Amino acid sequence: MKLLTSNFLKCSVKACDSSNDNFPLRYDANCQLQQDESIDCNPEFLINILQRVDWNALVQVALDLGNNSLPPQKPELSPGDDLTDDDLAIIRDMHSLLIQTSIVEGQMSCRNCGHVYYIKNGIPNLLLPPHLA
């Protein structure tokens, strides 16, 4: 599961729909991460994705996984801008974190109800038991 995916997952328990604590999910610090450096960087794609990412949620997930290197504020990059060397460095870092980093094994849990979702072989299991659906 790409780290970028964490920015689009929330708790599926119906009782959590009315809570703001159902997103982002909490990630276990013991999650097994894997880097895939064979994926080429596409600056235009990254700039467009960064505009849609919930930055506070991304920072929280990164902290859950032991990465405290993200700045508190979202980088300001716009499509079509002439990119400086600093901009390109930010894009490469975001590419490494969001696209090349995958969670292979581990678990995530709801901050509201505590329901645990397991990640096995890079696939998150978001199915709920019948009593929670």
C-alpha positions as CSV (number, residue, x, y, z in Angstrom):
1,M,0.0,0.0,0.0
2,K,1.6,3.3,-1.1
3,L,1.9,5.8,1.6
4,L,-0.1,8.2,-0.5
5,T,-3.1,5.8,-0.1
6,S,-3.2,6.6,3.6
7,N,-4.4,10.1,2.8
8,F,-7.6,8.6,1.3
9,L,-8.6,6.0,3.9
10,K,-10.9,6.5,6.8
11,C,-12.7,4.3,9.2
12,S,-15.6,2.3,7.7
13,V,-17.6,1.8,10.9
14,K,-20.9,3.6,10.5
15,A,-20.7,5.0,14.0
16,C,-17.6,6.9,13.0
17,D,-19.2,8.7,10.1
18,S,-20.1,11.6,12.3
19,S,-16.7,11.9,14.0
20,N,-13.7,13.9,12.8
21,D,-11.4,11.3,14.4
22,N,-12.1,8.6,11.7
23,F,-9.4,10.2,9.5
24,P,-6.5,9.8,9.3
25,L,-6.2,6.3,10.6
26,R,-3.5,5.7,13.2
27,Y,-0.6,3.5,11.9
28,D,1.3,1.2,14.1
29,A,5.0,2.2,14.5
30,N,6.0,-1.4,13.8
31,C,4.6,-1.3,10.2
32,Q,7.0,-2.8,7.7
33,L,7.9,-0.2,5.1
34,Q,9.5,-0.9,1.7
35,Q,11.1,1.5,-0.8
36,D,10.7,0.9,-4.6
37,E,13.3,3.2,-6.2
38,S,12.5,1.9,-9.7
39,I,9.5,4.2,-9.9
40,D,10.5,7.4,-11.8
41,C,9.7,10.8,-10.5
42,N,7.0,12.8,-12.4
43,P,7.1,16.4,-11.1
44,E,3.9,17.5,-12.7
45,F,2.0,14.5,-11.2
46,L,3.4,15.2,-7.7
47,I,2.6,18.9,-7.9
48,N,-1.0,18.0,-8.8
49,I,-1.3,15.4,-6.1
50,L,0.1,17.7,-3.4
51,Q,-2.7,20.1,-4.1
52,R,-5.2,17.4,-3.2
53,V,-3.4,15.9,-0.2
54,D,-4.6,16.6,3.3
55,W,-1.2,17.9,4.6
56,N,-2.1,17.6,8.3
57,A,-3.2,14.0,7.9
58,L,0.0,13.2,5.9
59,V,2.2,14.7,8.6
60,Q,0.3,12.7,11.3
61,V,0.7,9.4,9.4
62,A,4.4,10.1,8.8
63,L,4.8,10.8,12.5
64,D,3.0,7.5,13.3
65,L,5.5,5.7,11.1
66,G,8.5,7.5,12.7
67,N,9.2,10.1,10.1
68,N,9.4,13.6,11.6
69,S,11.0,15.3,8.7
70,L,7.9,16.8,7.0
71,P,7.5,20.6,7.4
72,P,4.4,21.7,9.3
73,Q,3.1,23.6,6.3
74,K,2.4,22.2,2.9
75,P,4.9,23.2,0.2
76,E,3.5,25.8,-2.2
77,L,4.1,24.5,-5.7
78,S,1.9,25.2,-8.7
79,P,1.6,23.4,-12.1
80,G,3.4,25.3,-14.8
81,D,5.8,27.2,-12.5
82,D,9.4,27.3,-13.3
83,L,10.9,25.0,-10.6
84,T,13.9,26.0,-8.6
85,D,16.5,23.6,-7.3
86,D,14.8,23.8,-3.9
87,D,11.4,23.0,-5.5
88,L,12.9,20.0,-7.3
89,A,14.4,18.8,-4.0
90,I,11.0,19.0,-2.3
91,I,9.4,17.1,-5.2
92,R,12.0,14.3,-5.0
93,D,11.5,14.0,-1.3
94,M,7.7,13.9,-1.7
95,H,8.1,11.3,-4.5
96,S,10.2,9.2,-2.3
97,L,7.7,9.4,0.6
98,L,4.4,9.2,-1.2
99,I,5.1,7.1,-4.3
100,Q,8.2,5.0,-3.6
101,T,7.3,4.1,0.1
102,S,4.9,1.3,0.6
103,I,3.5,-0.3,3.8
104,V,4.0,-4.0,3.3
105,E,2.8,-5.4,6.7
106,G,1.3,-3.7,9.7
107,Q,-1.9,-2.3,11.0
108,M,-3.9,0.9,11.1
109,S,-6.6,1.7,13.6
110,C,-9.4,4.3,13.9
111,R,-8.7,7.2,16.3
112,N,-12.4,7.3,17.2
113,C,-13.5,3.7,17.8
114,G,-10.2,1.8,17.8
115,H,-11.1,-0.7,15.1
116,V,-8.0,-2.3,13.7
117,Y,-7.4,-2.7,9.9
118,Y,-4.6,-5.1,9.0
119,I,-2.2,-4.7,6.1
120,K,-0.9,-7.9,4.6
121,N,1.3,-8.2,1.6
122,G,0.8,-4.5,0.9
123,I,-3.0,-4.8,0.8
124,P,-5.1,-3.1,3.5
125,N,-8.1,-5.2,4.6
126,L,-10.9,-2.7,5.0
127,L,-13.7,-5.2,5.3
128,L,-15.7,-5.0,8.6
129,P,-17.1,-7.8,10.6
130,P,-20.9,-8.0,10.2
131,H,-21.6,-6.5,13.7
132,L,-19.8,-3.3,12.7
133,A,-21.0,-2.9,9.1
